[in-house]
Amino acid sequence: MNFSLRRAAQRLAAIGAAGLAALAPIGSSPAISTLSAIPRPLVADFEFLAGSETPPTEAQCVSRGRRCFDPLAMQRSYDLTSLYTAGHDGTGQTIVVVDSFGSSTIRNDLRAFNSAFGLQHMCGEQNANGTTRTCAAGAPTFDILEVQGSPPPVPPPANNGTGQENHNLWSVEVSLDVEWAHSIAPGANILLVTTPTAETLGVQGFVQMMNAEQFVIDHHLGSVITQSFGSAEEAFGSTESLLKLRHAFESAVANKVPVLASSGDGGTANTLKEPVKNPAVIPFPTVIWPASDPLVTAVGGTSLCTNIASLSDTTRGTTVDTTSFPKDCQAGNNPGGQREVTWNNFPTHNRSIATGGGSSHVFALPDYQTGTVSDTMRNIPDVALNADPYTGVLVYDTEPAVAGGSPGGTGCPTGKSPPCSPGWYVVGGTSASSPQWAGMIAIANQMNGGQPLGFINPSLYKIGHSSHYAADFFDVTQARQTRPLPDLMPGQAGTL
């Protein structure tokens, strides 16, 4: 069964905003630490492919053992093209992307990305020479909001640095979020909201992000918010310190603004903040916040096994390919020939990256999950989409490497902070799935007469218990064996 974002958007628009289910009381945590949490970009893996504005060929991707998805292949894989034909592309809606630092080249990168794939250009793009691109009448807008200012890129700390001040990694995150929200909802406006967080700020990094989201909601600047960052619930100073950050989500519900968040890229294995250079893995299964919040829609990850044949091939993105790379999709690891399988790179690549998911230790089971989850605590993710870096998405990022770092300590040429090369990357992580789901919600809002759907979780689970479920969603239940605890989430990602 072809998982259909088209049908999901239509169903959500038909249901409209369901009434907010009463949330169960806050649960207790087995081991909330006295540490401070730091928001981390949820880019699991990236690999540089090409340096010009011409996107890499599939042969270049295959040479790296990857299957690279461009917008057309992704749109067809999730059955979106007929929506666009009918004029449903997110027009009139605004997707809010929240990231640290931002990117000094995102306006140019977005222009190059759109030109490469024939996507609609946006007002606010920049030409390669730094001039503002001519804005077509009726085109969607791209803008940047720096609520608390935006610091210039700085070199990473010396040998004892943590890498958490890595502006270049956040620039890949920005390009990924903006370019792929636009790929799914090419008619929607995009507002990039940046915050000046840095490693020395500890939990203040989350405070800044939540205050920025509160500003967006209070001033009615967006119709859906996507967050591609998170930290283990146990990394916060206390349960109380985490709960104090929820004000923006409470306001979002009251103002009918859906909020989504990436569920993480480490399965159920997450880390504490300290020791900061080599943070300890929490010795029991955990989930990350804000994805674990019952007021947030948690977006997990899958491996997408549809074909990426030539642009002229009408089956591109519509049939299953169990022959080509990566190993995750090949018949030996995908014996059922499923179009999507649970993202877990440990068995196939011996890498500890996989869709985040599991049970919260802070939030009790919300009413909307009753009858779906056999647990007393909030379970995530709620939905999922392709996030495997080996079936990754193409991203264009030209933020220059920051010089001045410690020699040889960053995985880049001496004195530079990764990623180091301007150009095309294949990128994976649940950072890819959340902005694309936000694009789908923008389309659903448009189909709902331009009115926001509001808090969508009750509606999602209502669909899950309806006769329409099999036509609208695809249960991703095929998984592979994982390593011992702290284990990688074995297979509930994207079951709704």
Secondary structure, DSSP 4 states (H G I P E B T S, - for coil): ----HHHHHHHHHHH-SPPPPPPPPB---S---SSPP--EE---EEEEEESSSSPPPHHHHHTTT---B-HHHHHHHTT-HHHHHTT-S-TT-EEEEEEES--TTHHHHHHHHHHHHTPPP-BT-B-TTSPBPPPPTT--BEEEEETT--PPP-PPPSTT--STT-HHHHHHHHHHHHHHHHHH-TTSEEEEEEE---GGGTTHHHHHHHHHHHHHHHTT--SEEEE-EEEEGGGSS-HHHHHGGGHHHHHHHHTT--EEEE--SBTT--B-S-SSSSPPBPSS---EETTTSTTSEEEEEEEE-B----TT-TTTTTSB-SSSS-TTTSTTT-TT--SEEE-B-HHHH----B---EEEEEEEPPGGGTTT-SSSEEEE-SEEEE--GGG-EEEEE-PPPPB---TTSSSSSTTB-SS-S-EEEEEESHHHHHHHHHHHHHHHHHHTTT------HHHHHHHHTSTTHHHH----------PSSSPPP-S-TT--
